[in-house]
């Protein structure tokens, strides 16, 4: 197991380097530092002197990949790539265009993002699996038919509808919770309960329909018929055998959610005024703050790779037949 994890971590290094190079090319080759200076300065203050001053203040006056005028190792280190991208491998994300330290902002905003993402993930997974098992248990009945219709209807509705509708009905009309904002400490639940419920509801239809398909596929297999022939009840067959064997594809799909647990929900945090990483990313995109966007892309890549490794490890718990070589 240790050798497998070490090998996967070593495989992750070239992947991260590739992601770093691609993101750097998108930000600095397609969109040059001169273009960034013009966007930040605005039309009225754009002069060649102002552009050079803006670039020098933020370290964008260096060559992109190779500094031929430097000596020794500085040919590679005195470049925009090393200063803005390579340093991210050691956790140095630099500063945003407004001068704030990006790493400090990430640490500060990670708490609110996790406060929304973790309950949404856990409750959503439990609700989707429970609903899917129930529909599979009552398969080929009217309950199953109308359940699938409801799932398809929920899938067809935009998440913005749930957000705006929930804010209007629950927060404005009924006034049960604040419509937006955030507060730390024990009072945070008043600001988090509505975003969490909306997050669960918005993803319930698609997740339930997908899990139902997985369960129905497992029900048709020989081991289920063998379990029924031994006298096990249908409820026991569903919970002990079908659910356990369907967990492998479920875990594979769950891994894509792991980066969002840390990076936050972009829409929910923005609409509810939650100071998390999701709203931080949206604000950076609107402000054309490429330093923040690059850092969030890199962190998302790291979290996704970690999620893939954790998923592979969890396979041994779900299916003891799987062994890592």
N, C-alpha and C positions, 0 to 999 in steps of 0.2 A: 504493500500500500504506500509506504513512504517513497519507494523508488518511483511509483506511478505519479504521485503528487509532484515530486521533484521534476520528473520529465515533463509534466504538463506545465509547470511553472517556467521551465526553460523554453518550451514551445511558445509561451506567451510573450517572451521578449521580442522576437522578430515581428509578432503580430502588432504589439504596441509601437514598435519602431515604424512599421508600415503605416499605422493609423496616424502617427505623429507626422510622418512625411507628407501624407495625403492632405491632412488638415492644414499643415504649413503651406503647402502648395496652393490650396484653395484660398487661404487668407492673404498670402504675401506675393504670390505670382500672378494669380488672376486679379487680385485687388492689391496694388502696389502701395508702399508706404506713402507715396505722394498722393494717391487717391484717398487714403485714410486721412491724411492731413487736410485735404480739401473738404472732406465731409465733416470733420470735426470743427474746422475754423469757420465754415460758412462762406457764402459768396462774397460778402463785403470785405472780409479781411484776408482773402487769398492773394498773396503776393509771393514771389519766389523766396524772399527773405523770411516771411512768416512761415512758409512751408518748411524751410531748412531749420528754423528755430524750433518748430513743433517736433520735428523728427529728432533733433539733437537732445531735446529735453526728455524724450521717451525712449531713446536708444534705437531709433529706427534709421539713423544715419549711417549705420554700418552695412557692409556687404551682406548678401543673403546667406550664402553657404561658405564662401572661402574668401579670406582677407589676404590678398596677395601682398599688400603693403606692410603687414605685420611680420614679426619674426618668431620662428620656432612654433611652439604649440598654439600661440595666439592667432596663427593663421586660421585655426578652426574655432577657437574660443571667442575671438573678437568678431563674432558674426551675429546676425539677427537670429539665425536658427538656433545657435547654442544658447543665446541669452533668453529667447522667448519660448523655445520649444523643448530643447534638450534638458533644461533645468527642471522641467516638470517631472522627470523621472525620480528626482530626489525631493519632490514635494514643494519646489519653489515655483509658484505660479505668478510671481511678480505683482504688479499693481494695476488696478483698473485705470481707465482714463481720468477718473475723478480723483485719483491719488490714493484711494483706499486699498489696503492690503487684501488680495483676493483670498489667501489662505485663511485669514482671520474672518472674513465674511462667510466663507464656507463653513467654518466651525460654528459660527454664531447662528447661521441659518439652517444647519442640519437638524437641530432639535425640532423646530416647527414642522419641517418636512417629514421627519420620522413620526411625529405625533399624529399626522394625518395618514401617512402611507401604511404604517404597520397595522393599525386597526382596520383600515380599508382592505388590506391584503388578507388578513386573518379572517375577518368576518365575511368578506366576499368569497374566499375559497371555501369556507365552511357552508355558506348558504348555497353556493353553486353546486357543490358535491351533494348536499342534502336534497336539493330540488331535483337534480339529475337522477339520483338513486330512486327517488319517489316516482318520477316519470317512468324510469325503466322498470320499476316494480309493477306499475299499472300499465305496462306497454300494451299497445293495440286496443286501448279502451278510449272512451270519450274524454276521460280525465287526461290521458296522455295526449290526445289530439289537441284539445284546447290549451294544454300546457305548452305544446310546441308552437301553436299559433301566438300565444302570449310572448314566448321567447323571441320569435321572429319579429313581432311588433316592437318589443323593447330594443332589439338590435337595430331596427330601422329608424329609431328616434335618435337625433343627435344629442350628445352629452350636454350641449349648450341648453337644450330644452329642459333637462333635469336641473341644471344649475339655476337658470333664470326662473323656472317655475317653482323650484324649491325656495329660492330667495323671496319670491313674491308671496307665495302661499303661507309658508311656515314662518318666515321672518317678518314680512310686512303686514299681512292680513291677520294671522293668528298671533304674531309677536311673541312666539315662544323662545326664540333665540335671536341674538344680534344678526343683522343682515351681512355684516362684514367686520373685519378687524381681528385683532389677536391680543391675548393677554397671557402672560406667563403664570406659573404656579397652579394652584388648585382651581382657579377660575377659568383656566384654559378650556375646560370641557364645554362651556357655553358657546365658544367660538368654533369648536372642532366637531361637535356632534352632527351638525347639518352637513358640512363638507364630507364627513366620513359616510354618512348614510347615502348621500348623493353619489359618492364614488362607488359604493357597493351596488346601488341600484343601476347605475349606468352600465356596469359591466356584467350584471347578473344574467341578462338574456343570452348573450353570446357564449359565456362560459357554461351555462346550464345546457344549452343545446349541444355544445361540443362534448362535454362530459357524458351526456346522455348517449351520444353516438358511440363513445368508447365503451360504455357499460353494455350497450346492446351488442356490440361486437364480441365482448367477452362472454356474454350469456349464450351465444350460439356455439361456443367451443365445447369440446368433448368432456373436459374436466368438470364443467358445470352439470352436464347430464349425469356424470358419474356421482357427483355429490348429491344430486337429487335421488339417484337410485339407492344411495345408502340411507335415505330416510331423512336427510336434513331439510328443515323448513326453508321456504323461499326467502324469508327475511334473513336467515342465517347464511344461506348461500350468497345472497347479495352483499352482506356486510363482511363476511369472512373470506370469500373467494373472489367474487367479481371486483369488489372495491380494491382489494390488495393487488390483484394482477393488472388493474387499470391504472395504478399509481405511477407506473413507469412513464407512459406518455403524458400523464398529468404533470409529473415533475419536470419533464422536458419543456412543457409549455410555461410552467411557472417561472423558469429561469429568466425569461424576458422581462419579468416584473421586478426582479431584484434591483436593477439600476434605478428604477423609479422610487424604490423605498428610500433611497438616499438623495436622489436628485429632485424628488417632489413631483407633484402633478402640475403641469404648466397652467392649464386652464383653471382648475379649482383654486389654486393659490392666487392666481391673478384676479379672479372674480370675487373671491372672498377676502382679499387683502391680507393673506397670510404671508409673513415675511420669511418665506422658505427659499430653497434653492430653485424651485420651479419659477416663482415670480422673479427671482434674481436673474435667471437666464432670459426670461421674456424681456425684462427691463434692459438687459445688456444688448439684446438683439435690436430693440427699438432705438436705443441710444447708439447703436453701431459700435459697441465696445467689444472689439474682437479679442482682447486679452481675456475677458471673462468667458466669452463663448468658447475659445480654444481650451481653456481650463476645464470647462464643463464637458466638452467633447472627450477630452482625455480621461477624466474621472469616470465618465460613462463607459468608456472602453475597458478600463481596469475592472470596474464592477461587473461588467458582463462576462469577462473572462473568469473572474472569481466565481460567479454564479454557475458557469459551465462546469468548473471543477467540483463545486459543491454538489451539483446535480449528479455527476458521475459517481461521486462517493456515496450519495444517498441511494444509488441503485443497489448497492450491496445490502442495504437494510431492507429494501423492498423485495428484492429477489436474491436470496442467498446463493443461487446458482451462478450469479455473475461474479467472476473473479478477475482482478486486474493483473496483467502480466507486465 
